[in-house]
Amino acid sequence: METPEHERRAVEDYLYSESGDDFEVEHVEKLTSEYVLGRQYDVWDAHTNEGRWWVITNPTNLYSQELIKSMDVALSFHVGLMSRMMARRPARRSRDEWILDVLRRMDVAYASLDRAQEVEDFQAVGMRLRETLLTLGERLAGLVVEVGPAEEPKRGDFKAWANLAAGWIAAGSEAKYLRGLLKATSEKTWEYANWLTHARRATELDARLACGMTSQVIEAFITAVTRWRLGAPERCPACGSYQLTLDYIDGEWAKLCSACGGMQPAEAPHSAEEPLDEPKPSVPVGDACVGVEDFGIYLSPQQAKAMVDAVSERFEAEQASLGNPFTVINEDGLLADAHRLAFRAVREPRPGSELVYDCGNDACVNPAHGREEELPKDPGWTLGIVEEVVPQRAYLELKVSAPDAAMQRLYIGRDLLDRYGLADASSLLERIVCQSPADEQGLLRVVVAERRGDYGNPSVASGWLHPPDDVHAGPASADCRGRPE
């Protein structure tokens, strides 16, 4: 079949990436494209001086033709392996910060429905759905930034906030049907949830229908807000196709159209202060974010093969026990973070720096979106315990106690909950906070530590820089305070 030059180049770059000096690609040819459950898989035949390989995309992986003779068997194995890996991960409907507490309340409503048996239980489901919609209204209110005091609805008026948000995120004549859909479904769903709360003959089907309608309203606003934030995707000026890719050709970056083959100059996807020494992996233009399931395009053939072997041999024993979907097993059998692993394909992060993705999608591992934020080096940081939390609409007041210090009242913005993925303000209780010294205006910086999962031990643990001679005797040789002898 037809082999587009930019796709061939991307496969060759994948094969050459971090390969040995003697590695050579002799021939690469695209054999087939198949769609399985809405996902496209391309199969390539790669001839190298180290043997022949099946290279299968989305995410890209390679398989030895010496071990797997049939292309169909290789494709079936690839699809099954990727499906199994994704099925093992917790379902993630949305990781967008502004909607996390709404989704949590929706999950609680569904859990309440599963336990409901009597009319009062079904009415309670309606109450939980009302609270879910009210929370959605509060979150939508944070998106509508240009509303005067006279126009601002009451805090508990969900329908009014939904109407305002629909007009804001779906403005213009082209979005009038989306705007009408958001307004109509919000109004009817709110009325139905209110009816369920007071219905004396409510049944399980009534409650289940209300949950489904509320879930649809939430999903509709998630999609609409995403559409509003991303804007219209870029299209090919020649044929109007969305199938644009960014590629590096003969020392220049260019946008290529997969539909008509057109090409036009493009800006490099990197900081202007950093020189471009070598071509980088192709980055989609229309939808530039790369999910963790697709980060394999940034791995070398050795890493990819080692990961397949690791998954097949230790998936049940190790991978299934990993709670973080961004944790992977690298070629040495060690745990690594997908964000940092993909970023290293472009450059090595500076020591003591964390990766921040300005695209707003915390599930994205695209190195082109990441920047390094160094940890603060200021001296004098202190530790404290959050004993009480006073929630306010725009901020949180934390009462923090520390050794040999008076109780402090610390004020932080509510966005801190979203930053740490906390369901509500009560999750801050009994957490350790590390705070810098305050300046003349009383401003300081705060880092929130994880909450303990084991209350039988303190948060602060002991360790050592060099293991003892007998590593198995390490824990046994510790004294009662947890320090090695």
C-alpha positions in Angstrom: 0.0 0.0 0.0 1.0 3.7 -0.2 3.8 4.6 2.1 3.8 8.3 3.0 7.3 9.7 3.3 6.7 11.5 6.6 5.3 8.3 8.2 8.2 6.3 6.8 10.6 8.8 8.3 8.8 8.6 11.7 9.2 4.8 11.8 12.9 5.0 10.8 13.4 7.6 13.5 11.8 5.2 16.0 14.1 2.4 14.9 17.2 4.5 15.1 16.3 6.2 18.4 19.0 5.4 20.9 20.1 2.4 18.9 23.7 1.2 18.7 26.3 2.8 16.4 26.3 -0.2 14.0 22.5 -0.3 13.6 21.2 0.3 10.1 17.7 0.4 8.6 17.8 -1.3 5.2 14.1 -1.1 4.1 10.8 0.1 5.6 7.4 -0.5 4.0 3.8 0.0 5.2 1.8 -3.2 4.8 -1.7 -2.5 6.1 -3.9 -0.2 8.2 -6.7 -1.7 10.3 -9.3 -0.2 12.6 -10.1 -2.1 15.8 -12.7 -0.6 18.2 -12.2 2.9 16.6 -8.4 2.9 16.9 -6.2 2.8 13.8 -3.2 0.4 13.7 -0.5 0.6 11.0 1.7 -2.4 10.4 5.2 -1.8 8.9 7.8 -4.3 7.6 11.2 -3.2 8.7 14.5 -4.8 7.4 17.6 -4.0 9.5 21.1 -5.3 9.8 19.9 -6.9 13.1 16.9 -8.8 11.6 13.4 -8.1 10.4 10.7 -6.5 12.6 7.0 -5.9 12.6 6.5 -2.2 13.7 2.9 -1.6 14.8 1.7 1.9 15.7 -0.7 3.5 18.1 1.2 3.2 20.4 4.3 2.1 18.4 5.9 -1.1 19.3 8.1 -3.7 17.5 8.1 -7.5 17.3 10.7 -9.8 15.9 9.6 -11.6 12.7 11.8 -14.5 13.8 9.6 -15.1 16.8 6.3 -14.0 15.2 6.1 -15.2 11.6 2.6 -14.0 10.7 1.7 -10.3 10.4 -1.9 -11.1 11.5 -0.6 -12.8 14.6 1.7 -9.9 15.4 -1.2 -7.4 15.0 -3.6 -9.5 17.1 -0.9 -9.8 19.9 -0.3 -6.1 19.7 -4.0 -5.2 19.9 -4.6 -7.6 22.7 -1.6 -6.5 24.7 -2.5 -2.8 24.4 -6.1 -3.5 25.3 -5.1 -5.5 28.3 -2.8 -2.8 29.6 -5.4 -0.1 29.2 -8.1 -2.3 30.8 -5.9 -2.7 33.9 -5.8 1.0 34.4 -8.6 2.7 36.4 -11.2 4.3 34.1 -10.4 8.0 33.7 -13.4 9.9 32.4 -11.7 13.3 32.9 -8.6 14.5 34.7 -9.5 18.1 34.2 -9.0 20.0 37.4 -12.2 22.0 37.4 -14.5 18.9 37.3 -12.9 16.5 39.8 -15.1 17.2 42.8 -18.2 16.9 40.5 -17.2 13.5 39.3 -16.5 12.4 42.8 -20.0 13.4 43.9 -21.4 11.6 40.8 -19.6 8.4 41.9 -21.1 8.7 45.4 -24.6 9.1 43.9 -24.1 5.9 41.8 -22.8 4.0 44.9 -25.9 5.2 46.8 -28.1 3.9 44.0 -26.5 0.5 44.1 -27.4 0.2 47.8 -30.9 1.7 47.5 -33.9 -0.5 48.2 -36.8 1.6 49.5 -38.5 4.8 48.4 -36.5 6.9 50.9 -33.3 5.5 49.4 -34.3 6.6 45.9 -35.2 10.0 47.2 -31.8 10.3 48.8 -30.2 9.5 45.4 -32.1 12.6 44.1 -30.7 14.7 46.9 -27.2 13.6 46.0 -27.8 14.4 42.4 -29.0 17.9 43.3 -25.8 18.4 45.3 -23.8 17.2 42.3 -25.5 19.6 40.0 -25.1 22.5 42.5 -21.3 21.7 42.6 -21.2 21.7 38.8 -22.9 25.1 38.9 -20.2 26.4 41.3 -17.4 25.1 39.0 -19.1 26.6 35.9 -19.3 29.9 37.8 -15.5 29.9 38.0 -15.3 29.7 34.2 -17.6 32.7 33.6 -15.3 35.6 34.3 -17.2 38.5 32.9 -20.4 38.8 34.9 -21.3 42.0 36.7 -22.5 42.0 40.3 -26.1 42.8 39.2 -26.1 39.9 36.7 -24.6 37.3 39.1 -27.2 34.6 40.1 -27.5 33.2 43.5 -25.0 30.6 44.5 -27.6 27.8 44.6 -29.3 28.7 41.2 -27.9 25.9 39.1 -30.1 26.6 36.0 -29.0 30.2 35.9 -25.3 29.4 36.2 -25.7 26.6 33.6 -27.3 29.1 31.2 -24.6 31.7 31.7 -21.8 29.1 31.2 -23.5 27.8 28.1 -23.7 31.3 26.6 -20.0 31.8 27.5 -18.4 28.6 26.3 -20.7 28.1 23.3 -21.0 31.7 22.1 -21.6 32.7 18.5 -24.0 31.6 15.7 -22.0 28.4 14.9 -22.5 27.1 18.4 -26.2 28.0 18.8 -27.3 24.3 18.8 -24.7 23.3 21.3 -25.7 26.3 23.5 -29.4 25.3 23.2 -28.5 21.6 24.0 -26.6 22.6 27.2 -29.3 24.9 28.4 -32.2 22.5 27.7 -30.6 19.4 29.2 -29.4 21.3 32.3 -32.9 22.7 33.0 -34.8 19.4 32.5 -32.2 17.4 34.4 -32.4 19.8 37.4 -36.2 19.6 37.4 -36.2 15.8 37.2 -33.7 15.5 40.1 -35.8 17.8 42.2 -38.9 15.7 41.4 -37.1 12.5 42.4 -36.1 14.1 45.7 -39.8 14.5 46.7 -41.4 11.6 44.7 -43.3 9.4 47.2 -43.5 6.6 44.6 -40.0 6.8 43.2 -38.6 3.5 41.9 -35.1 2.2 41.1 -35.7 3.0 37.4 -36.6 6.6 38.2 -33.4 7.0 40.2 -31.3 5.2 37.6 -32.7 7.5 34.9 -31.9 10.6 36.9 -28.3 9.4 37.4 -28.0 8.8 33.7 -29.3 12.2 32.8 -27.1 14.0 35.4 -24.1 12.1 34.1 -24.9 13.2 30.5 -25.1 16.8 31.6 -21.7 16.6 33.2 -20.1 14.9 30.2 -21.7 17.5 27.9 -20.2 20.3 29.8 -16.8 18.6 30.0 -16.8 18.2 26.2 -18.0 21.8 25.7 -15.4 23.3 28.0 -12.7 21.3 26.3 -13.9 22.5 22.9 -14.0 26.1 24.2 -10.5 25.9 25.6 -8.9 24.2 22.6 -10.7 26.3 19.9 -11.0 25.2 16.3 -8.3 22.7 15.2 -6.0 23.8 12.4 -6.9 22.7 8.9 -5.0 22.2 5.7 -5.3 25.4 3.6 -5.4 23.3 0.4 -8.0 20.6 1.1 -9.4 21.6 4.6 -8.3 18.3 6.2 -7.6 18.1 10.0 -4.9 15.4 9.3 -1.9 17.7 9.9 1.4 16.5 11.3 4.6 18.4 12.3 7.8 17.0 10.8 11.4 17.8 10.4 12.6 17.7 6.7 16.0 18.7 5.4 16.8 20.9 8.4 13.4 22.7 8.5 10.1 22.1 10.3 7.0 21.7 8.1 3.3 20.9 8.4 2.3 17.9 6.3 -1.2 17.0 5.2 -1.8 13.3 5.2 -4.9 13.8 3.0 -3.6 15.7 0.0 0.2 15.6 0.6 0.5 19.4 0.9 3.4 20.9 2.9 3.9 24.4 4.4 6.6 25.9 6.6 6.1 25.7 10.4 7.7 26.9 13.6 9.8 24.5 15.7 8.0 23.0 18.7 10.8 24.0 21.2 12.0 27.0 23.1 13.7 29.7 21.0 16.6 29.8 23.6 17.5 26.1 23.0 19.2 25.2 19.8 17.8 22.3 17.8 20.6 19.7 17.3 18.7 16.8 15.9 15.2 15.8 14.6 12.6 15.2 17.3 9.7 12.7 17.1 6.7 13.7 15.0 4.1 15.6 17.0 0.5 15.8 15.9 -0.6 19.4 15.3 -4.4 19.1 15.5 -4.4 17.2 18.8 -0.9 17.7 20.2 -1.4 16.1 23.6 0.0 12.6 24.0 -1.6 10.2 26.5 0.4 7.7 28.6 -0.9 4.9 26.4 0.9 6.5 23.4 4.1 7.5 25.0 5.9 4.5 23.5 6.7 6.6 20.4 9.4 8.2 22.4 11.1 5.0 23.3 14.0 3.3 21.6 13.5 -0.1 20.1 15.5 -1.7 23.0 13.2 0.0 25.5 10.1 -1.0 23.7 11.1 -4.6 23.3 12.2 -4.8 27.0 8.9 -3.3 28.1 6.9 -5.9 26.1 9.0 -8.7 27.7 8.5 -7.1 31.1 4.7 -6.8 30.7 4.4 -10.4 29.4 6.5 -11.9 32.2 5.6 -9.7 35.2 2.3 -8.1 34.4 0.1 -10.1 36.9 2.7 -9.9 39.7 3.9 -6.3 39.5 2.1 -4.1 37.0 -1.4 -4.9 38.4 -0.3 -3.7 41.8 0.8 -0.2 40.6 -1.8 2.4 41.5 -0.3 5.2 39.4 -1.2 4.7 35.7 1.9 6.8 34.8 4.3 4.3 36.4 6.0 1.9 34.0 8.6 -0.8 34.2 11.7 0.2 32.1 14.2 -2.1 30.4 16.1 -2.7 33.6 13.1 -3.8 35.5 12.9 -0.6 37.5 9.9 1.7 38.1 10.0 4.9 36.0 7.6 7.8 35.4 6.1 8.1 31.9 6.3 11.9 32.0 10.1 11.9 32.8 10.8 9.0 30.5 9.2 10.7 27.5 10.9 14.0 28.4 14.3 12.4 28.4 13.8 11.6 24.7 14.3 15.3 24.1 16.7 16.3 26.9 17.7 15.2 30.4 15.7 17.2 33.1 17.8 19.2 35.5 18.4 17.6 38.9 15.8 18.6 41.5 13.2 19.9 39.0 9.7 18.7 38.3 7.9 18.7 34.9 5.0 21.1 34.4 2.7 20.8 31.4 1.3 24.2 30.3 -1.2 22.6 27.9 -3.5 22.1 30.9 -3.8 18.4 30.4 -2.1 16.6 33.3 -2.5 13.3 31.4 -0.3 14.5 28.6 3.3 13.2 28.4 4.3 15.1 25.2 7.8 16.4 25.8 7.1 19.5 23.6 4.5 20.6 26.2 6.7 20.1 29.3 8.9 22.6 31.0 11.2 22.2 34.1 10.3 24.0 37.3 13.2 23.8 39.8 12.4 23.1 43.5 12.9 26.1 45.8 16.4 26.4 47.5 15.4 28.9 50.2 16.6 28.0 53.7 14.4 28.0 56.8 11.4 25.9 55.6 9.4 24.5 58.5 7.0 21.6 59.0 3.5 21.7 60.5 0.3 19.7 60.9 -3.1 21.0 59.6 -5.4 20.7 62.7 -8.4 22.6 61.4 -9.7 23.9 58.1 -12.2 26.8 57.7 -13.5 26.7 54.1 -14.4 30.0 52.5 -15.7 30.5 49.0 -12.5 32.0 47.5 -9.9 30.6 49.9 -9.2 28.1 52.7 -8.0 29.0 56.2 -5.7 26.4 57.7 -4.8 26.3 61.3 -1.3 24.8 61.4 0.6 23.7 64.5 4.4 23.2 64.6 6.8 22.3 67.4 7.9 25.2 69.6 5.6 27.6 67.7 2.3 29.2 68.2 -0.7 28.1 66.2 -0.6 29.8 62.7 -3.5 30.8 60.5 -2.5 30.0 56.9 -4.6 31.2 54.0 -4.4 29.5 50.6 -6.5 29.5 47.4 -9.0 26.8 46.8 -7.2 25.8 43.6 -4.7 24.0 45.9 -7.3 21.2 46.2 -7.4 20.7 42.4 -3.6 20.9 42.2 -3.2 18.0 44.6 -6.3 16.1 43.4 -8.1 16.4 46.8 -11.8 15.7 46.8 -12.6 18.5 49.3 -11.1 20.7 52.1 -11.5 18.0 54.7 -8.8 16.0 53.0 -6.3 18.5 54.3 -6.8 17.5 57.9 -3.9 15.8 59.6 -1.6 16.5 56.6 1.9 17.8 56.9 2.6 21.1 55.3 6.0 22.5 54.5 6.1 26.3 54.4 8.8 28.9 53.6 9.5 31.9 55.8 7.0 34.8 55.2 8.2 38.0 53.5 7.4 41.5 54.6 3.9 41.3 53.1 3.2 38.0 54.9 3.4 36.0 51.6 5.0 32.5 51.7 5.1 29.3 49.7 3.5 26.0 50.8 4.0 22.3 49.9 1.4 19.8 51.0 2.6 16.3 51.8 0.6 13.1 51.3 -1.7 11.9 54.0 -0.7 8.8 55.8 -2.4 5.5 54.8 -1.1 3.7 57.9 -1.9 5.3 61.2 0.2 2.8 63.1 3.4 4.6 62.0 4.3 8.3 61.8 4.7 10.1 58.5 8.4 10.7 58.9 10.4 7.6 58.1 14.1 6.7 58.4 16.4 5.6 55.7 20.0 5.4 54.7 22.1 6.5 51.8 24.1 3.2 51.5 22.5 -0.2 52.2 24.2 -2.4 54.8 26.4 -5.3 53.7 23.5 -7.7 54.1 20.5 -6.0 52.5 18.1 -8.6 53.8 19.2 -7.7 57.4 18.5 -4.0 56.9 15.0 -3.7 58.5 15.8 -6.3 61.1 18.9 -4.4 62.2 17.0 -1.2 62.9 16.4 0.0 66.5 12.9 0.7 67.9 13.0 4.2 66.4 13.4 2.9 62.9 17.1 3.9 62.4 19.7 1.4 61.2 22.2 0.4 63.9 
